[in-house]
Amino acid sequence: MLQSEDLIADAEAIYMPPFYYAEVGTANRLNKLLDCVEGNLFNIIPDISVISKQTGVEYDEVQAEAIREAVSSKVMVLTGGPGTGKTTTTQGIIAALKAMGLRILLAAPTGRAAKRMSEATGMEAKTIHRLLEYNPQDGYKRNDDNPLEGDVLIVDECSMIDLLLMNNLMKAIPAGMRLVLVGDIDQLPSVGAGNVLRDIIDSNRIPVIRLTRIFRQAQESRIVMSAHAINKGVFPDTSNGKHTDFFFIQQEDPEQAVETIVKLVKERLPNAYKRPTSDIQVLTPMQRGVVGAANLNMALQTVLNPGQVSLNRSGYSFRQGDRVMQLRNNYDKEVFNGDLGYIERVDMEDRTLFVCFDGRTVEYDVSELDELTLAYATTIHKSQGSEYPIVVMPVLMTHYVMLQRNLIYTGITRAKKICVLVGTKKALSFAIRNLTVLKRNTKLKERLNALESQSAKVSMAAESDTRYGKKT
């Protein structure tokens, strides 16, 4: 396979070619961007008090340092957990760069993350695929030969970006552009190959501002404090109480846990908080099993939407009023993996149904229903980049193969108002202790620092390769 170049050997590592060229290409382009003096780099020190007046936010010294770093750096990383002010700091960075007359582009890996970014900044934010004008026939229209137009690119939720997507993004960034990467490295790593954000931070090649102070308002949230406790390996406060926003319900039996979750979603939470069931999202570590997403969806659909008229596909019944999720990118319909919608109408005569995604109605033929799944419950992995008013999450030992600290941390931090865990303290404790952040075998960190001639040779060879998707 090495002789036929179906695999590539690089020192002690064996790569599949697309990942090798993506890793080398990402490192090369980041290094070139860092080394390029072209572009709008300023020695101006922004007046933080003026920016504070514009945004209505008082910035602490670390946040102010992030704003100054964004003005003076070609590439920078802003990282931090919930309640540490990533969003308000990003707003300050945008205000400072706008004051300098720079054209700013905003992007995020998923449609939901891009929508949240738009709401927070008041500016248009696109998915990375849309920014790069991707379509399945032609691939990415924005690339080396047709780069992005603008002065600064700010990308949110960067922990979700895999190696292949990062390489394609870097291809489209011209030498004169600045790049600001924002994300929380303690969340789950990307679904695809690579550990891009963590490798970039660990390389020490790029300025990194870490926000660690939890703001007073956030300190009043047990959700935020529990997430930070879990991140430090500390068991959170599960004492419940009338005025908390973080609850733990002890339930050992998986079947009874399902019953408890159904009651919470149907009656207890809507009654207690005067919220519709549409504001409640069940997140679970796994797709399969009694407390997996598939079984929970059927149990919740039976209680919440017991209608008779339905189209059936892949073991699911799709009914008017059902909450559904798109499972893959469909560029013809302009709906993407992870998009949430509601079934507006089921046409039994034509065997079609109509789904509303953020006010836009999309038609599906019965043969296309493999692209949809019920979404009363979804996996924590699928929830990345999203926020929900209320989250209910089972944590039982039946999920032990998936119970990890960053999985629980990611699930809890999806909740904006209320988070309810249903399960056992043993399972929660097991997850908090389990730090196997599924180690990823990458050399991006080393390549960003590579000065050896061997690395230079590798890079040159990769740049000239045309077999796997043009030059890297």
N, C-alpha and C positions, 0 to 999 in steps of 0.2 A: 504493500500500500504506500510505503514511503517512496519506493522507486517510481510508482505510477502517479505520485503526488496526490493521492487520495488522502494522505495525512502529511503533516509537516512537522519535522523535528527541530526543536530550538533548545539547545543545551539539554537540560533534564526534562523538558516538557514536550509532549506530543499534542498537536493541535489538529482539529478539523479545519481545513483551509479558510472557510469564511470567517471563523472566529480569530484565526491567526491574523489575517489581513485587517480585520476590524480593529483588533487590539493595537497592532502596529500603526495603523492609520490614525486612530484616535490619539495615540501618544505623539505621533509626528505633528499632527495638526495643532494639538494643544501647545506643544513646545514651540512651534512656529509662531503661534498667536502670542505667546508670552514673550518671545524674543523680538517680535516686530515692533519697531518704533513708530510705524505709520499709524495714524489715527488721532483722535482727539484726546490726548493725555494732557492733563492740566496740573500745574503746580498750585492751583487755587485751593485754599482751605475753605470749605463751605461754612457759612455762618449757621450753626445749628439752631440758634434762637429764631432766625428768620424762617427756617424750615418748620420748626415747631409751630409757629404762628400759622403757617400755610396749612399744615396737616391737623392742627389742634391736638398734637401729641407731645408730651414731655419725654424727651429721650434721655436715657441714662448714658453713662460714659461709654459703655460697650456698644450700645446702639449708635451713638454718635461716631464711634470709631468705625463701625460698619459703613456709615454714610460717607465718611472721609475716604475710606478704603475704596469704595465704589467709584469715587471721583478720580482717584489717583492710580487705580490698577487696571491692567488690561483684562485680567481674569481674576475673579474672587469667588469664594464660597461663603455663604451665610447658612449656619446650621444651628439647630436648637430644638428642644422638645416643646410640648404644648404649654401655653401660658407664658412663654418667654419673650413674646413680642416679635416673632418673625414677620408677621403680616404688617404690623405698624412700622417696623424697620424698613421693610420693602417699600412701603408708601413714602418714607423719608428719602430713600435712595432715589425713587422715581422723581420726587419733588426737586431734589438737588440736581439731578441730571437734566430735568426739563428746564431748570433755571439757567443752565448753560447752553440751552438751545439745541440739545441733542434729540434725535429721533429714536424713540424707544419701541422695541418689539417685545411682546409678552407671550410666553408659551408654557404649556404643561403637557405631561404625557397622555392624560385622558381628558375626555370631554367634560366630565364632572369637575376635575381639578381646574381646567381652564375656565369653566363657568364661575367657580368660587373665586378664582383670581380676578376675573372681570368685575365681580360684585365688590371685591375688597378694594380694587384700585380705581374703578370707574372708567377703565380703559378696555379696549378689546383685547382679549387673550385667546390665542388659538391653540388647538392641539398641535403637537410637533409635526404630525403627519400633514395637517392642513397648512401649517406654516411652510413646510417643504413642498407643498402642492403635489402630494403623492396620489397616484392612482395605480391600480394593479397592472394595467397594460404598459405604462411607460415608466413606472417606478417613481423616483423622486425627481421632480422637475427642477428643484433648487439644488444646485451642486457646485462643484468647482467652476464650471463654465457659466453657470447662471446663479450667482450667489445672492443671498438676502440683501435687501436694501434697507439701511438704517445704521445708526451709530452704536446702539446698545441692544443686546438681547438678554432679557431676564427670564430664566426658566425656573419654575416652581416644581415641587414634588420630585426632585431629582433622584431620590432613592429608588424610584420606579424605573429609571431609564436603564435599559440593558445595553450591552456592548455594541450590537449591530445598529441600534437606533442612534446611539451616541456618535458612532462613526459617520453615519449619514448626516447627522446634525452638524458635525464639525466640518464636513465637506462644503456645507452651504454658508459657513461663516467667513466673510472676507477678512483679509489681514487687518483692515482698519477698524473692525468692529470690536467692542468690548463684550465680555460675557460675564454675567452674574448668575451663579448656580445657587439655588435655595432648596433646602431639604432637611429632613430629620433622619440621620443615619441609624437611629435605633429602631426604626420601623423595619418591616420585612424587606429583604432585598428584592431586586427585580425578578419577575417571573422568568424572563429570558436570561441567557448566559451573561456572566460578568458581575462585578461588584463595583460599578463605575464610581459612584459618589464616594464610597469609603476609600477606594484606591487613590482617588484624586486627593482626598484629605490626607491620607497616610503618606503620600509622596513627599510632603513638605515642600513641594515645588510651587504651590499656589497659595496666596494669602487666604487664611481661614479665620472668620470671626464666629466664635461660639457664643451663643446666648444661653446663659445658665441661670440668670436671676428669674425667679417666678414672681410675676407682678402681684401686688396686693389683691387685686380683684380676682386673679386666678387662684391665689392661695385660699380663697373662700370656697373654691370648688373642690370637693373630695374627688371628683373625676380626675382633675389635673394632679392633685397631690398623690392619688393612688397610682397614677401612671408613672410619676417620677419615682415613687417608692419602689414599684416593680422594676423599673429600669435600673435601680441601684441594688436589686436583689433582696429588697425588704418586703415582707408580707404586708399588704395594705390594711388600713383600718376597715374592718367589716362589721362594725357595731351597729350599722343602720341608723335609725333615728328619724324623727319627723322632718327635720330641716336639711337633711343631707341630699346629695344628688347621685350618690353611689351606694348601691344596695347589693347584699349577698343573700341569696335564698338557698339554704342547705337542702339538697335533694340528691340522694345516692342512686336511686333506681332510674335508669334511662327512660322507661315508659312513663313514670310519674313526672319526670323532668319535662317531658313533652306536654303532658297535661297542664303542668304549672305554667309553661311558656304560653300555651294557647290561652289560658285564663288571663294571664298578664296582658297579652295583646288584645284580647277581645273585650275584657271588662275592667280589670283592676287599674291599669295605667290610663286608659281613656277617662275613666271616672275620676281618678285621683288628680289628674293634671289637666282635665278638660281639653284633651288633644284628640284629634281623629286617629283612627288606626293607621292611616296613611303616613303619619309622622313617626311610626314605630317600625324599626328595622331589626329583625332577628339576624344575628351574625353567628356563625358556627365554625369551628376549626376544620370540619371535613364535609365532603359532599355525601358520603355514604354513612350507613349506620342509623340506629334508632334516632339519635339526636343530630344526624347529618342534615344537610340542606334539603335533600330530595324528600325525605320522610317528613320533615318539619313543614315543607311547602304543602304537601298533601293534607296534613293535619290542619294547618291554618286555613287553606282554601276551603276545606269542608265546613269550617265554622264561620269564616268571614264572608264567603261568597258561594253559597250552596246552590247556585242556579243550575238549571237542567240543560239549557242550550249550550252546546260546547263542540269545539273541534278537537279531535284527539290525535296525538302524535307523540311517539317515543315514550309512551307510558303516562303522559300528562294530558289533562283535559284543560283546554283554554276557554275561559268563559268571559262574557262581558263584565267589566269591572275588575278583572284580575290585574295584579301588579306583575309585570314581566321584565326580564332583562335580556338585552341583546348579547349573544355569545361570541360573535365574531364581527370583524369589520366588514361592512357592506357599503361600498363607495357609491353604488348606484342609488341606494335608498338614503345615503348619507346618515346612516346610523352605525354606531361603533361599539366594539366590545366593552361591556359594562354599562351601557346606557340603560336607564330605567324608564319605563313607560307604563301606561294603563290601557287595557283593551277597551276601546270605545264601543265597538259593535262587532258582532259575529254574524256573518252572512252564510247561513246553512245552504242556501240554494247554489251560490257560486263557490262555496267552500273556501271563503276568504275571511280574514278578520282585519280590523283596523286598530292600530296602536297609536296612542298620542304620546309623543316624546317632546316634552317642553313646549307644548302648544302646537306642535306640528304633527299631522296625522300621516301615518305610513301604512300602506296596504301590504298584507302578506297572504300569499296563496297557501293552501294546506301543505303543499310540498316544500314550502320554505320554513315551516314551523320548527325545524331542527335548529334554526338560528335563535330561537327564543326559549327561555325557561321561566317558570314561575319564580317570583322574586320576593315573596313574603319573607323568606329566609334566604340568605346567601352566605358564601364562605367569606371569612375574614380577608383572604387574599383578593377576592373580587371587590372588596369594599375600599381598597386602598385609593387614596385621593378623594374620598367622599366624606361627607359629614351628615349625620342624621340627628333630629331633635332628641329621639329616644332610642337607645340600643338595648336589646336583650340578648344575652350571650350565655349559652351553656358551656360549662367547664367541668367535664367528667373524665374519669380515667379511661373510659371507652375510647377516648381520643388520644391516648397517651403517645402514639407515634407522632402526633403533630404538636403536642404541648411544648411550646418553647416560650421563652421570655418575650422575644420580640413579636411573636404572634399575639399574645395576650395584650401586650402594650399597644400594638396597632389597633386591635379591636376596641379597647377601652377608649382610645383617643379619637375614635370615629363619633363618639357621643357628644353632642353640644349641650344638652340640658340634663338628661337623666341616663344613667347606665345601671342595668340590673344583671348581675351574674347569677346563674342558676346551676348548682352543682355541688362539688365537695371541696373543702379546704385542702384536702390531700392533693387533689388534682391541680388546684391553683398553686399550691406550694411546689409541686413537682415542676410545673411550667416555669415558675419564677427561678428555680434552681437550674433549669436546663438552659445552658448558655451555648449549646452547639448551634451557633448561628450558621448552620449548614455551611461549613467552610467552603469557600470557592477557590478553585485553582486558577489564579490569574497572575499575569506579570505586568499589568498596566502600571502599577506603582513603580516597579523597577525600570520600566521603559521611560517613564516620565523623568527619571533621574539618570538614565543611561548616558554615560560619557565614553564607555569603552568602545574601541574600534569595532569589536564584534557586533555590538548593537547597531552601530552606524551601518555596517555591512548588511545586517538583517533588514534595516529600514530601507536602504537603497534597493535591495532585492525586492522587497514588498512593494515599493512605490512603482517599480517597473512591471510588476506582474499584471497581466490582463486576463488571466484565465478565470478568476473569480470576481466578476462584476467590475470590469474596467479597472483603472488604477485605484489603489486603496484611498 
